[in-house]
Amino acid sequence: MPRMGYYAVLVPPFIGHLNPGTVLARALQRRGHRVAFLSPPDAEGRARGEGLEYIPIAQTEFPLGDWERTTLRMGELSGLTAGRYAGRWIARLARGIIKDLPSLAARERFDGLVMDQTCIGAEGVCEVIDLPLAVACCALPFHCESGVPPPIFPWRYGRSLACHVRNLVGYAIHNSTGIPLLRVVSPYRRRHRLGLMKMNHINVLPPSLVQVAQQPARFDFPRQHLPPYFHYTSPWVESVSGEAPDFPWEKLDGRPLIYASLGTLQNRQRQVFRVIAEACVGREAQLVLALGNKSASIPTDLPGGPLVVGYAPQQALLKRASLVITHGGLNTTLESLREGLPLVVLPITNDQPGVAARLAHLGLGVFIPVKAVTATRLRALIDHVLATPSYRERAATFAAEIRPADGAARAAELIEAAFVSRQRVCRPVS
């Protein structure tokens, strides 16, 4: 049994990253390691509530409450506008990481750092101070490969030369949203002679010893050029037993349940909630609509009188659902697939178009970009999925494959092996 290590897990306070990030941190704890959770101040309550040691980082850039305010603004945006906003946001985080991490690591004397893939800048610090590094991909991996469409676009997978050219243009567009980040990170890298950030920088993230993703291998397009130390696992989620006491369970009326959520980030698209409600009017099903924010004002005038809540016990509701309507966040998607549920996806921004494209590729659901959705179009997609048995059959097969696996435990095992050996942990050669 390896000796107990002291590991840091660096995760931004996005709920979609905190959820799997805290699960991964607890998986490392269960292997006997001391784990410190590093994140800006808005994450403190969540980290401590999960029984993790918490150390603030980037406090100057994100004083308490600032991350939440930034999130509210992000929730109003979509498409490349949201992508550019996220680029500036991540650049602020990188500035705080580069400033705070060296002294923090020297003080705490970590044996290794696990960085969320969005925490760019940490890899440069780890290279300078010789701290073993692992990368955790809570969202779709943003690994550039000409044969695979960039995850910010809902493009079909194809092998033609035209598809390769299209993909390369797409990566150039995506990388343009990272210019503010480049302006923050490049001076540090030049000062320490770490070399230029190239197109495949996020693929390699030197000096990472292992990269782990909660995305199952089957939930991806065929790839040829992943780093040999990249590992797919399965969803980083802990099953929740029982029913949440703060949900109005008595209002469920026994009809088939349609669960709808636009997640916890791009969740201020109020007009889309109205479209979803209208699309479900008149069918023999009950719509439960989660706004993704406990403090959200609950609309009372939505068509059809759906059950609307600020924040929902998602896992428990998914066990009762027959269909999921979502923005395509990876967490909601994987949790739905664990329950064998087909999806109708309204991708908004970030990696959601890529998630939608993968669902369609695998026959697990359908999608329409949020800017193109109308009640009539959405109703047609819902009817199509519910009337086509193959969607549920494929989802059930997918669930049978991923539900038994403990993805966080496997990821923690790989991270431990890398930190103990201080060598790269590569996939077996097939």
SEGU-855603 format. One line per field, with one value per residue (C-alpha): residue in one letter; z, x, y. Coordinates in pm, whole numbers, padded with zeros to 5 digits. Layout:
SEGU-855603
residu (A,...)
Z (Z,...)
X (X,...)
Y (Y,...)
end
This chain:
SEGU-855603
residu (M,P,R,M,G,Y,Y,A,V,L,V,P,P,F,I,G,H,L,N,P,G,T,V,L,A,R,A,L,Q,R,R,G,H,R,V,A,F,L,S,P,P,D,A,E,G,R,A,R,G,E,G,L,E,Y,I,P,I,A,Q,T,E,F,P,L,G,D,W,E,R,T,T,L,R,M,G,E,L,S,G,L,T,A,G,R,Y,A,G,R,W,I,A,R,L,A,R,G,I,I,K,D,L,P,S,L,A,A,R,E,R,F,D,G,L,V,M,D,Q,T,C,I,G,A,E,G,V,C,E,V,I,D,L,P,L,A,V,A,C,C,A,L,P,F,H,C,E,S,G,V,P,P,P,I,F,P,W,R,Y,G,R,S,L,A,C,H,V,R,N,L,V,G,Y,A,I,H,N,S,T,G,I,P,L,L,R,V,V,S,P,Y,R,R,R,H,R,L,G,L,M,K,M,N,H,I,N,V,L,P,P,S,L,V,Q,V,A,Q,Q,P,A,R,F,D,F,P,R,Q,H,L,P,P,Y,F,H,Y,T,S,P,W,V,E,S,V,S,G,E,A,P,D,F,P,W,E,K,L,D,G,R,P,L,I,Y,A,S,L,G,T,L,Q,N,R,Q,R,Q,V,F,R,V,I,A,E,A,C,V,G,R,E,A,Q,L,V,L,A,L,G,N,K,S,A,S,I,P,T,D,L,P,G,G,P,L,V,V,G,Y,A,P,Q,Q,A,L,L,K,R,A,S,L,V,I,T,H,G,G,L,N,T,T,L,E,S,L,R,E,G,L,P,L,V,V,L,P,I,T,N,D,Q,P,G,V,A,A,R,L,A,H,L,G,L,G,V,F,I,P,V,K,A,V,T,A,T,R,L,R,A,L,I,D,H,V,L,A,T,P,S,Y,R,E,R,A,A,T,F,A,A,E,I,R,P,A,D,G,A,A,R,A,A,E,L,I,E,A,A,F,V,S,R,Q,R,V,C,R,P,V,S)
Z (00000,-00100,00181,00247,00031,00060,-00264,-00381,-00608,-00798,-00936,-01041,-00859,-01161,-01019,-01319,-01218,-00841,-00847,-01015,-00865,-00507,-00589,-00725,-00417,-00186,-00392,-00321,00047,00050,-00074,00246,00121,00273,00021,00010,-00216,-00386,-00534,-00513,-00203,-00345,-00333,00037,00163,-00089,-00020,00358,00328,00147,00431,00243,00364,00186,00087,-00100,-00415,-00644,-00363,-00504,-00847,-00710,-00365,-00199,-00409,-00727,-00887,-00832,-00988,-01287,-01318,-01331,-01623,-01803,-01767,-02001,-02287,-02555,-02846,-02913,-02707,-02404,-02513,-02526,-02189,-02047,-02197,-02005,-01694,-01712,-01775,-01442,-01271,-01436,-01307,-00953,-00989,-01118,-00839,-00547,-00622,-00586,-00228,-00137,-00261,-00081,00243,00222,00065,-00152,-00297,-00612,-00771,-00960,-01183,-01356,-01727,-01717,-01458,-01719,-01565,-01296,-01532,-01578,-01203,-01147,-01406,-01241,-00884,-00988,-00843,-00987,-01191,-01291,-01512,-01444,-01730,-01575,-01907,-02254,-02309,-02532,-02708,-03060,-03331,-03692,-03722,-03433,-03437,-03168,-02878,-02910,-03240,-03294,-03602,-03723,-03722,-04067,-04219,-04538,-04611,-04597,-04241,-04137,-04281,-04119,-03783,-03804,-03880,-03583,-03350,-03466,-03384,-03046,-02965,-03042,-02731,-02529,-02631,-02291,-02125,-02350,-02246,-01882,-01908,-02177,-01976,-01692,-01932,-02102,-01768,-01669,-02016,-02047,-02419,-02626,-02589,-02910,-03070,-02878,-02542,-02375,-02515,-02344,-02054,-01966,-01718,-01650,-01557,-01613,-01753,-01640,-01781,-01646,-02006,-02100,-02402,-02589,-02548,-02791,-03158,-03285,-03193,-03313,-03127,-02756,-02530,-02417,-02054,-02117,-01964,-02011,-01702,-01632,-01457,-01135,-00941,-00609,-00592,-00365,-00166,-00040,-00139,-00084,00187,00030,-00296,-00324,-00395,-00318,-00634,-00863,-01004,-01130,-01500,-01696,-01597,-01833,-01654,-01794,-01682,-01839,-01573,-01325,-01553,-01871,-01679,-01726,-02065,-01936,-02283,-02336,-02021,-02168,-02497,-02314,-02116,-02427,-02614,-02338,-02321,-02404,-02364,-02102,-01905,-01619,-01680,-01392,-01473,-01268,-01292,-01159,-00879,-00532,-00509,-00855,-00878,-00977,-01277,-01219,-01565,-01777,-02023,-01899,-01533,-01501,-01164,-01143,-00875,-00825,-00767,-00808,-00659,-01005,-00944,-00764,-01035,-01315,-01164,-01224,-01565,-01913,-02104,-02030,-02193,-02122,-02236,-02284,-01983,-01944,-01584,-01656,-01975,-01810,-01510,-01749,-01947,-01624,-01583,-01942,-02045,-02397,-02427,-02624,-02610,-02659,-02657,-02558,-02543,-02421,-02471,-02486,-02870,-02863,-02610,-02828,-03138,-02957,-02836,-03191,-03328,-03084,-03133,-02767,-02837,-03068,-03051,-03182,-03109,-02848,-03081,-03333,-03094,-03106,-02925,-03250,-03333,-02979,-02963,-03283,-03141,-02816,-03010,-03232,-02942,-02740,-03045,-03150,-02927,-03044,-02843,-02514,-02613,-02689,-02371,-02169,-02324,-02247,-01887,-01841,-01951,-01734,-01424,-01259,-01301,-01030,-01248,-00962,-00791,-01115,-01171,-00813,-00861,-01174,-01005,-00705,-00930,-01112,-00795,-00616,-00910,-01041,-01386,-01656,-01632,-01985,-02134,-02218,-02577,-02765)
X (00000,00152,00230,-00022,00037,-00076,-00248,-00406,-00711,-00749,-01100,-01289,-01619,-01835,-02097,-02047,-01681,-01726,-01963,-01726,-01419,-01531,-01622,-01271,-01117,-01312,-01202,-00841,-00930,-01070,-00735,-00583,-00446,-00478,-00649,-00669,-00932,-00807,-01059,-01167,-01370,-01717,-01634,-01548,-01892,-01925,-01578,-01616,-01967,-01818,-01570,-01267,-00989,-01023,-00751,-00851,-00673,-00717,-00887,-00780,-00920,-01238,-01333,-01628,-01942,-01763,-01772,-02147,-02193,-01984,-02192,-02515,-02383,-02261,-02607,-02748,-02507,-02479,-02260,-01923,-02023,-02039,-01715,-01529,-01670,-01553,-01206,-01172,-01305,-01054,-00776,-00859,-00841,-00506,-00368,-00463,-00322,00013,00034,-00078,00015,00395,00390,00092,00264,00587,00398,00186,00450,00208,00313,00112,-00144,-00458,-00566,-00900,-00830,-00967,-00709,-00449,-00139,-00109,00086,00352,00385,00416,00693,00884,00857,00884,00548,00394,00085,-00231,-00506,-00876,-01123,-01463,-01603,-01528,-01151,-01057,-00785,-00714,-00722,-00804,-01018,-01245,-01476,-01404,-01648,-01780,-01949,-02231,-02062,-02101,-01800,-01656,-01335,-01321,-01057,-01329,-01416,-01049,-01017,-01345,-01225,-00893,-01074,-01301,-01007,-00861,-01191,-01203,-00844,-00919,-01141,-00829,-00630,-00689,-00561,-00254,-00176,-00175,00014,00275,00479,00516,00625,00876,01016,01082,01188,00911,00859,00568,00213,00142,-00182,-00164,-00072,-00395,-00348,-00015,-00025,00340,00455,00140,00201,-00155,-00479,-00811,-01158,-01500,-01613,-01645,-01441,-01756,-01897,-01649,-01573,-01294,-00958,-00605,-00386,-00467,-00160,-00063,-00116,-00478,-00740,-01116,-01297,-01672,-01889,-01753,-02076,-02186,-02528,-02771,-03015,-03351,-03556,-03449,-03674,-03689,-03852,-04236,-04264,-04635,-04690,-04580,-04905,-04802,-04789,-04468,-04213,-04018,-03724,-03587,-03282,-03046,-02783,-02629,-02436,-02630,-02957,-03093,-03247,-03600,-03752,-03623,-03797,-04123,-04058,-03994,-04316,-04519,-04371,-04489,-04846,-05116,-04914,-04978,-04666,-04569,-04292,-04054,-03847,-03532,-03401,-03054,-03048,-03199,-03260,-03419,-03760,-04012,-04230,-04596,-04734,-04563,-04790,-04933,-04858,-04530,-04374,-04098,-03825,-03513,-03289,-03385,-03262,-03154,-03047,-03371,-03586,-03395,-03489,-03854,-03812,-03889,-03713,-03464,-03455,-03124,-02861,-02610,-02384,-02168,-02276,-02651,-02597,-02393,-02626,-02921,-02743,-02662,-03037,-03089,-03270,-03271,-03220,-03337,-03057,-03064,-02690,-02603,-02223,-01888,-01871,-02250,-02262,-01996,-02193,-02504,-02315,-02188,-02537,-02669,-02373,-02446,-02823,-02882,-03075,-03139,-03056,-03140,-02927,-03092,-03108,-03310,-03555,-03927,-04209,-04319,-03971,-03907,-04245,-04159,-03824,-03986,-04249,-03980,-03766,-04059,-04201,-03869,-03776,-03414,-03325,-03428,-03280,-02940,-02955,-03032,-02733,-02510,-02636,-02556,-02198,-02123,-02340,-02133,-01806,-01668,-01503,-01377,-01213,-01036,-00922,-00791,-00599,-00430,-00346,-00199,00016,00150,00229,00391,00611,00658,00635,00373,00100,00014,-00265,-00184,-00070,-00339)
Y (00000,00337,00580,00850,01156,01515,01610,01934,01934,02264,02321,02636,02707,02618,02380,02154,02119,02128,01830,01581,01754,01697,01336,01281,01447,01217,00917,01016,01051,00699,00574,00711,01044,01387,01613,01994,02147,02464,02706,03072,03170,03100,02727,02715,02619,02339,02200,02202,02062,01764,01706,01839,02063,02395,02644,02961,03066,03369,03563,03900,03817,03659,03791,03620,03663,03770,03426,03412,03755,03652,03335,03533,03734,03422,03270,03536,03460,03193,03085,03246,03551,03323,03155,03486,03585,03251,03313,03639,03469,03184,03438,03607,03269,03195,03525,03427,03076,03198,03456,03239,02878,02898,03027,02813,02496,02589,02640,02325,02099,01905,01570,01634,01865,01761,02050,02082,02121,02478,02589,02679,02834,02568,02344,02613,02666,02289,02270,02554,02418,02050,01949,01627,01713,01530,01673,01610,01660,01726,01853,01716,01715,02011,01813,01940,01676,01748,01434,01536,01841,02103,02056,02412,02317,02062,01921,01564,01337,01272,01140,01346,01608,01873,01765,01785,02136,02241,02110,02295,02619,02547,02498,02829,03000,02828,02918,03283,03293,03210,03520,03689,03371,03369,03727,03622,03294,03371,03626,03376,03105,03336,03450,03089,02974,02715,02752,02876,02746,02557,02436,02107,02265,02158,01806,01763,02011,01954,01832,01625,01262,01144,01283,01140,01213,01126,01088,00717,00611,00512,00861,01013,01027,00797,00949,00882,01128,01133,01144,00792,00901,01007,00778,00769,00642,00676,00939,01085,01070,00927,00767,00946,00736,00853,01154,01514,01660,02007,01891,01886,01515,01525,01733,01451,01317,00974,01055,00980,01243,01467,01629,01956,02150,02402,02338,02578,02813,02899,02896,03248,03176,03235,03241,02886,02763,02899,02720,02392,02428,02507,02210,01974,02106,01852,01534,01267,01353,01581,01832,01905,02211,02287,02644,02552,02809,02773,03147,03183,03346,03080,03173,03090,03160,02894,02709,02380,02444,02248,02179,02441,02444,02650,02350,01984,01654,01550,01192,01104,01263,01092,00754,00847,01015,00888,01168,01446,01790,01959,02206,01925,01977,01667,01598,01604,01405,01130,01111,01071,00801,00614,00581,00467,00785,00933,01307,01608,01864,02243,02325,02681,02720,02578,02199,02151,02143,01871,01670,01704,01590,01281,01192,01215,01016,00733,00743,00835,01152,01446,01814,02158,02468,02684,02985,02783,02622,02690,02514,02349,02219,02100,01925,01738,01623,01509,01313,01158,01037,00903,00722,00565,00269,00260,00572,00415,00078,00232,00440,00126,-00053,00246,00252,-00116,-00046,00257,00217,-00061,00128,00359,00621,00838,00539,00444,00803,00825,00500,00636,00968,00789,00569,00876,01071,00779,00681,01038,00884,00895,00634,00525,00320,-00044,-00083,-00276)
end
